[in-house]
Amino acid sequence: MNSTAFTVPSVRRMTQEQAIKLAAFVCTIRPEWSAGPIRGLLHAHTYGSRGLEVIEVEELTLRTVAAAFTSTQKQLTELPAMPA
């Protein structure tokens, strides 16, 4: 876990169950995608692993769904930022 993980309280982080459900939802939007890499990315953004920023559950959900509509799965090494 990196130092940014401490900036988001644990109650504001995505649970494993939420990550599984969100990955399954994304795969209904993009059936050609695999859920495993999506869950891995969600985990990385929840705990700050792989050097990725920690994102609160609401923003993480929005960014993941937005990525499903605007990206390819190969591009999802990091979730795109939300427009300002």
C-alpha positions as CSV (number, residue, x, y, z in Angstrom):
1,M,0.0,0.0,0.0
2,N,1.4,3.4,-0.9
3,S,1.1,6.6,1.1
4,T,-1.9,7.9,-0.9
5,A,-3.9,5.0,0.5
6,F,-4.1,6.8,3.8
7,T,-5.8,9.8,2.3
8,V,-9.1,7.9,1.6
9,P,-10.9,6.5,4.7
10,S,-11.6,2.8,4.5
11,V,-15.3,3.4,4.6
12,R,-15.0,5.4,1.4
13,R,-13.2,2.5,-0.5
14,M,-14.7,-0.1,-2.8
15,T,-15.4,-3.5,-1.2
16,Q,-14.5,-6.7,-2.9
17,E,-18.2,-7.4,-3.4
18,Q,-18.7,-4.0,-5.1
19,A,-15.7,-4.6,-7.3
20,I,-17.0,-8.0,-8.4
21,K,-20.4,-6.5,-9.2
22,L,-19.0,-3.5,-11.0
23,A,-16.7,-5.7,-13.1
24,A,-19.7,-8.0,-14.0
25,F,-21.7,-4.9,-15.0
26,V,-18.9,-3.6,-17.2
27,C,-18.7,-7.0,-18.9
28,T,-22.4,-6.7,-19.7
29,I,-21.6,-3.4,-21.5
30,R,-18.5,-4.8,-23.1
31,P,-19.0,-8.6,-23.4
32,E,-15.6,-8.9,-25.1
33,W,-13.8,-7.8,-21.9
34,S,-12.7,-10.1,-19.1
35,A,-13.7,-9.3,-15.5
36,G,-10.4,-10.4,-13.9
37,P,-8.3,-7.5,-15.2
38,I,-11.0,-5.0,-14.3
39,R,-11.2,-6.3,-10.7
40,G,-7.4,-6.1,-10.6
41,L,-7.5,-2.5,-11.6
42,L,-10.3,-1.7,-9.1
43,H,-8.2,-3.4,-6.4
44,A,-5.2,-1.3,-7.4
45,H,-7.2,1.9,-7.2
46,T,-8.8,0.9,-3.9
47,Y,-5.5,0.0,-2.1
48,G,-2.9,2.1,-4.0
49,S,-1.0,-0.9,-5.3
50,R,0.9,-0.8,-8.6
51,G,1.6,2.9,-7.8
52,L,-1.9,3.9,-8.7
53,E,-3.8,6.6,-6.9
54,V,-6.5,5.6,-4.4
55,I,-9.9,6.6,-5.5
56,E,-13.1,6.8,-3.5
57,V,-15.8,4.3,-4.4
58,E,-18.2,6.8,-6.1
59,E,-15.6,8.3,-8.4
60,L,-14.0,4.9,-9.0
61,T,-17.4,3.6,-10.1
62,L,-18.0,6.6,-12.4
63,R,-14.6,6.4,-14.0
64,T,-14.8,2.6,-14.5
65,V,-18.2,2.9,-16.3
66,A,-17.0,5.9,-18.4
67,A,-13.9,3.8,-19.4
68,A,-16.2,1.0,-20.5
69,F,-17.8,3.4,-23.0
70,T,-14.6,5.2,-24.1
71,S,-11.7,2.8,-23.9
72,T,-10.4,-0.5,-25.0
73,Q,-9.6,-3.0,-22.3
74,K,-5.9,-2.9,-23.3
75,Q,-5.9,0.9,-22.4
76,L,-7.1,0.2,-18.9
77,T,-3.8,0.1,-17.1
78,E,-5.1,3.1,-15.3
79,L,-8.6,4.6,-15.3
80,P,-9.0,7.9,-17.2
81,A,-9.6,11.0,-15.1
82,M,-13.0,12.5,-15.1
83,P,-13.4,15.7,-17.1
84,A,-13.5,18.8,-15.0
